[in-house]
C-alpha cells in the first residue's frame, strides 16, 4: 500500500537546513524501526515549509502496530522529541498529531 502524509516545518531557513541535513542519514535505530513495521520505502519531499511523505508498505503493516511499537521504543521517542523542534503541526491537526494522512483525490 502507499500512504501519503503532510507536515510543516518551522519557517526558519537555518532550522530547515538542519532538518534536511539530519535526514541525509537518519539514526540507524530509526531506520530499523521503520523497516521492522513493514514499511518498504519512505520518501520525504519539501516545498517551502511543507513536507510531503510517501510511505510504501507490505501486507504486514498496520498503523496500530506501528503506533504501539513506536510508543514502546525509547529511541523512537527520543527521535520524535528531537525532530519536533523543526516541525510545526498543520492547522487542522489535533493536539499531539504530527504527520497527517492525506486523502488521494486523483489517480491516473
C-alpha positions in Angstrom: 0.0 0.0 0.0 1.0 3.6 -0.5 0.2 6.3 2.0 0.9 10.0 1.8 1.3 12.4 4.7 1.9 16.1 5.2 3.6 18.1 7.9 5.0 21.6 8.1 8.4 22.8 9.3 9.1 25.9 11.4 9.7 28.8 9.0 13.4 29.3 9.8 15.9 28.7 7.0 18.6 27.6 9.4 16.3 25.0 11.1 15.1 23.8 7.7 18.7 23.3 6.5 19.5 21.4 9.8 16.4 19.2 9.3 17.4 18.4 5.7 20.9 17.6 6.8 19.6 15.3 9.6 17.6 13.3 7.0 20.6 12.7 4.8 21.4 9.9 7.3 18.8 9.2 9.9 19.7 7.4 13.1 20.1 3.7 12.4 17.7 2.7 15.1 15.0 4.8 13.4 15.6 3.1 10.0 15.5 -0.3 11.7 12.2 0.6 13.5 10.7 1.8 10.2 11.6 -1.3 8.3 10.5 -3.7 11.1 7.0 -2.3 10.9 6.5 -3.4 7.2 7.5 -0.1 5.7 9.4 -0.9 2.5 10.0 2.6 1.2 9.7 6.1 2.6 10.4 9.4 0.8 10.1 12.9 2.1 9.8 16.0 -0.2 9.7 19.6 0.7 8.5 22.9 -0.8 8.9 25.9 1.4 7.9 24.8 4.8 5.5 22.0 3.7 6.7 18.4 3.9 5.1 15.6 1.9 5.9 12.0 2.8 5.2 8.9 0.6 5.3 5.6 2.5 5.1 2.2 0.8 4.2 -0.8 3.0 3.9 -4.5 2.7 1.0 -6.7 3.9 2.3 -6.8 7.5 2.0 -3.1 8.1 -0.6 -1.7 10.5 -1.0 1.8 11.8 -2.0 0.4 15.2 1.0 -1.9 15.5 3.4 0.8 14.4 2.0 3.3 16.9 2.3 0.6 19.7 5.9 -0.2 18.6 6.9 3.4 18.4 5.4 4.1 21.9 7.4 1.2 23.3 10.7 2.2 21.7 12.7 4.8 23.7 14.9 5.6 20.7 11.9 6.4 18.5 10.5 8.6 21.3 13.9 10.4 21.6 13.9 10.9 17.8 10.3 12.3 17.7 11.1 14.7 20.6 14.3 15.8 18.9 12.8 16.5 15.4 9.8 18.3 16.9 12.0 21.4 17.3 12.0 21.6 13.5 8.4 20.7 12.9 5.1 22.6 13.0 1.7 20.8 13.1 -0.7 21.6 10.3 -3.5 23.9 11.2 -6.1 21.1 11.1 -4.0 18.8 13.3 -5.5 17.6 16.6 -3.3 18.0 19.7 -0.4 15.6 19.6 -0.8 14.9 15.8 2.2 15.4 13.6 2.2 13.8 10.2 -1.4 13.8 8.8 -2.6 11.2 6.4 -3.7 12.7 3.1 -6.7 11.6 1.0 -6.0 10.6 -2.6 -8.3 12.6 -4.8 -7.0 11.5 -8.2 -5.2 8.6 -9.8 -4.3 8.2 -13.5 
